[in-house]
């Protein structure tokens, strides 16, 4: 694919997932490098004194390193299916569209669960491809461990982030099951207290929730989605062929998407993570 085709493919892939459509995407030319970030200290203005130049202020530059890991997504379509399908080439394009969406879903899965040190016995080859945001948040963001399920859980997470990072762009990231448990908790509290609306189940602390089916049910993130960065290069290739001995003998058309990816966080201090949550509706607020 050329750069424009890569953009269209990735847009189609990421639109399939709420978190990936909300986060920040960086296209780079090289698979390893740095992304610049610039900070400015607070209270930097000063009283003007006639005849004096004043004290000069400076920006605080820093970088976040990335290192993209190569990915591939191969598949094949029977030439017989293409011949007999009324859409023919349109059918092949439909399959490409489905694969692009599957690519987006898997990328979100890696972004959340990727861990190169994972030693479990389920999908190890997939999970160990690259370290995702989840692992990096757990290692360096503001951690709220094993909070009691209830209203304080959300406020403890929000309080863990410095005020300068609290903006209207903050979002919770949870699993659909955890969001559902929170809604049930709110409804039971409202009914038990004779209220019609005790808590805002869609926006705890006034912050909207983004759900992902790939999130663990015992975990919540809080950050501006633009603080979560997916990095890839323009060198994405979609290759296809129906030539060669194997293709001829099997009467198949082969496809493969080749790309790369890394997941970085611009500012860990601007994020909070809660882990080991027990979603019990018996908990008290």
C-alpha positions in Angstrom: 0.0 0.0 0.0 1.1 3.6 -0.6 0.9 6.0 2.4 -2.7 7.1 1.5 -3.9 3.6 1.2 -2.3 2.7 4.5 -4.1 5.6 6.1 -7.5 4.4 4.7 -6.8 0.9 5.8 -5.8 1.9 9.3 -8.8 4.3 9.6 -11.1 1.5 8.7 -9.4 -0.9 11.1 -9.4 1.5 14.1 -13.0 2.7 13.5 -14.1 -0.8 14.5 -13.0 -0.3 18.1 -14.0 2.6 20.4 -10.7 2.8 22.3 -8.5 2.8 19.1 -10.7 5.4 17.5 -10.3 7.6 20.5 -6.5 7.2 21.1 -3.7 9.0 19.3 -2.1 7.5 16.2 1.4 8.4 15.0 2.7 7.4 11.6 6.5 7.3 11.4 8.9 6.5 8.6 11.3 4.4 10.7 10.5 1.5 13.0 12.5 2.8 16.0 12.7 6.4 17.2 11.5 9.0 19.6 8.4 11.1 19.9 9.0 14.6 21.3 6.9 16.1 24.0 7.3 19.6 25.4 6.4 20.8 28.9 6.1 24.3 30.3 6.3 25.0 34.0 3.5 26.9 35.8 3.6 30.4 37.2 6.1 31.7 34.7 4.8 35.2 34.1 6.4 38.0 36.1 5.9 41.6 36.9 7.5 43.9 34.4 10.1 46.2 35.8 11.0 49.2 33.7 14.6 48.9 32.4 14.9 45.2 33.4 14.7 42.4 30.9 13.1 39.9 33.2 14.0 36.3 33.9 13.9 34.2 30.8 11.8 31.0 30.9 12.5 27.8 29.0 10.4 24.9 27.8 11.1 21.4 29.2 11.6 19.1 26.2 11.7 15.3 26.6 11.1 12.3 24.5 9.2 9.0 24.5 10.9 6.2 22.8 9.1 3.7 20.5 10.2 0.5 18.8 7.7 -1.0 16.4 7.3 -4.8 16.2 6.7 -6.4 12.8 3.2 -8.0 12.3 1.7 -10.1 9.6 -1.9 -11.2 8.8 -2.0 -13.9 6.1 -5.2 -15.4 4.5 -6.4 -17.0 1.3 -9.5 -17.2 -0.8 -10.4 -20.0 -3.1 -10.4 -19.1 -6.7 -13.5 -21.3 -7.1 -15.4 -19.1 -4.6 -14.4 -16.0 -6.6 -15.5 -17.6 -9.9 -18.8 -18.7 -8.5 -19.6 -15.7 -6.4 -21.7 -13.1 -8.3 -19.6 -10.2 -6.9 -16.3 -11.9 -7.8 -13.7 -9.2 -7.2 -16.2 -7.4 -5.0 -16.2 -10.5 -2.8 -12.5 -10.4 -2.4 -12.7 -6.7 -1.4 -15.4 -7.6 1.2 -13.0 -10.1 2.7 -10.2 -7.5 2.8 -12.6 -5.2 4.7 -13.4 -7.9 7.2 -9.7 -8.6 7.7 -9.0 -4.9 8.3 -11.7 -4.9 11.0 -10.2 -8.1 12.5 -6.8 -6.4 12.4 -8.2 -3.4 14.4 -9.7 -5.7 17.0 -6.5 -7.6 17.4 -4.5 -4.3 17.6 -6.8 -3.1 20.5 -6.3 -6.5 22.2 -2.5 -6.1 22.0 -2.7 -2.5 23.2 -4.6 -3.6 26.3 -3.2 -7.0 27.1 0.2 -7.2 25.3 3.0 -8.5 27.6 6.3 -9.8 26.3 6.9 -11.5 29.7 3.5 -13.3 29.7 4.0 -17.0 30.8 0.4 -18.2 30.6 -0.8 -21.1 28.5 -3.4 -19.3 26.5 -2.6 -17.4 23.2 1.0 -16.9 24.4 2.3 -16.3 20.8 -0.2 -13.5 20.4 0.1 -11.8 23.8 3.9 -11.8 23.8 4.2 -9.9 20.5 4.6 -6.5 22.2 4.1 -4.7 25.5 0.7 -2.9 25.5 -0.6 0.2 27.4 -2.0 -2.0 30.2 1.4 -3.3 31.2 3.0 0.1 31.0 0.2 1.7 33.0 0.6 -0.9 35.7 4.3 -0.3 35.9 4.4 3.5 36.0 1.0 5.2 36.2 -0.9 6.2 39.4 -1.9 2.9 40.9 -5.0 2.2 43.0 -4.8 -1.4 44.0 -7.8 -3.6 45.0 -10.3 -0.7 45.7 -13.6 -1.5 47.3 -16.2 -1.6 44.5 -18.3 1.5 44.9 -18.4 5.3 44.5 -15.1 5.9 46.3 -13.3 3.7 43.8 -13.8 6.3 41.0 -13.0 9.2 43.2 -9.8 7.6 44.6 -8.6 7.1 41.0 -9.5 10.6 40.0 -7.7 12.0 43.1 -4.6 10.0 42.2 -4.0 12.2 39.2 -2.4 15.7 39.7 -4.8 18.6 39.1 -2.8 19.9 36.1 -3.7 16.7 34.2 -7.4 16.9 35.0 -9.2 18.0 31.9 -12.5 17.5 30.2 -10.8 15.0 27.9 -10.3 12.4 30.7 -12.1 9.1 30.1 -12.5 5.8 32.0 -11.6 2.7 30.1 -13.4 -0.5 31.4 -14.8 -3.8 30.2 -18.5 -3.9 29.3 -19.0 -6.3 32.2 -17.5 -3.9 34.7 -19.6 -1.0 33.4 -22.7 -3.3 33.7 -21.8 -4.2 37.3 -21.5 -0.5 38.1 -24.9 0.3 36.5 -26.5 -2.6 38.6 -24.8 -1.2 41.7 -26.2 2.3 41.0 -29.7 1.0 40.3 -29.8 -1.1 43.5 -28.5 1.8 45.6 -31.1 4.1 44.0 -34.0 1.7 44.6 -32.8 0.9 48.1 -32.6 4.6 49.0 -35.9 5.6 47.3 -34.1 7.6 44.7 -34.6 7.5 40.9 -31.0 8.5 40.1 -28.4 8.2 42.8 -25.3 8.0 40.7 -24.5 8.6 37.1 -23.7 5.1 35.9 -22.5 6.3 32.5 -20.2 9.0 33.8 -18.7 8.5 37.3 -17.3 11.7 38.7 -18.7 13.4 35.5 -16.2 11.4 33.3 -17.5 9.4 30.4 -16.7 5.6 30.1 -15.2 4.0 27.1 -15.6 0.2 27.0 -13.6 -2.5 25.4 -14.4 -6.2 25.4 -10.7 -6.9 25.6 -10.3 -5.2 29.0 -10.1 -7.4 32.1 -13.2 -7.2 34.3 -11.0 -6.4 37.4 -9.3 -3.3 35.9 -10.1 0.4 35.2 -8.0 3.0 33.4 -8.3 6.7 33.7 -6.6 9.0 31.2 -7.1 11.3 28.2 -7.2 8.8 25.3 -4.8 11.1 23.4 -2.2 10.2 26.1 -2.3 6.6 24.7 -0.3 6.4 21.5 -0.3 3.7 18.8 2.8 4.0 16.6 3.2 2.5 13.1 5.1 3.3 9.9 3.9 3.9 6.4 5.5 0.7 5.3 2.3 -1.3 5.4 1.9 -3.7 2.6 -1.1 -5.7 1.3 0.2 -8.3 -1.0 -1.8 -10.8 -3.1 -1.0 -13.4 -5.6 -2.6 -16.4 -7.4 0.7 -17.3 -9.1 3.2 -20.0 -8.1 3.0 -23.8 -7.8 1.2 -23.8 -4.5 -1.5 -21.3 -5.7 -2.0 -23.2 -8.9 -2.3 -26.6 -7.4 -4.6 -25.5 -4.6 -6.5 -23.1 -6.8 -6.1 -20.4 -4.1 -5.5 -16.6 -4.1 -3.2 -15.7 -1.2 -3.1 -12.4 0.7 -0.9 -11.0 3.5 -0.9 -7.7 5.4 2.5 -6.7 6.7 2.7 -3.9 9.2 4.3 -2.9 12.5 3.2 -1.4 15.8 4.3 -0.2 19.2 2.2 1.3 22.1 3.5 4.1 24.2 2.2 6.5 26.8 3.1 10.2 26.5 2.8 11.0 30.2 2.4 8.2 32.8 1.6 10.8 35.6 -1.5 11.8 33.6 -3.0 8.4 34.0 -4.4 6.2 36.8 -5.1 2.5 36.9 -7.1 0.4 39.4 -6.4 -3.4 39.5 -7.8 -6.4 41.4 -11.3 -5.0 41.5 -14.0 -7.2 42.8 -17.3 -6.2 41.1 -19.6 -7.0 44.0 -22.9 -5.3 44.1 -22.9 -6.0 47.9 -20.2 -3.5 48.4 -21.0 -0.2 50.1 -20.5 3.2 48.6 
